[in-house]
């Protein structure tokens, strides 16, 4: 596997063996991950994961 830092808010790992991309949100106290097989799908999964995380924070009354 190799590691790619995309920007200040998230990181992406690529696995040629699995043909999969793995993403992780950085600088949050919780674990927020997402994965997909293409960059376009990964972007969609990233947006969905962030939205789900924000919704969970709101429901639990905690700060995101």
C-alpha positions, 0 to 999 in steps of 0.5 A, spaced: 500 500 500 502 507 499 499 513 502 497 519 499 495 526 503 490 529 498 489 536 502 489 538 509 482 535 511 483 528 509 488 522 507 487 517 501 490 510 501 491 506 495 491 498 495 493 496 488 492 488 490 485 490 492 484 495 487 481 499 492 481 506 495 481 508 502 480 515 505 480 517 512 478 524 515 483 528 519 483 532 525 477 529 528 476 526 534 472 520 531 474 515 526 471 517 519 473 513 514 470 511 507 472 507 501 471 506 493 474 503 487 474 509 483 476 516 485 469 519 483 466 514 487 471 515 493 469 523 492 461 521 493 463 516 499 467 522 502 461 527 502 456 521 504 461 520 510 462 527 512 454 528 512 453 522 516 458 524 521 455 531 522 448 528 523 451 523 528 454 529 532 448 533 531 443 527 534 448 526 540 449 533 541 456 533 540 461 538 537 463 536 530 
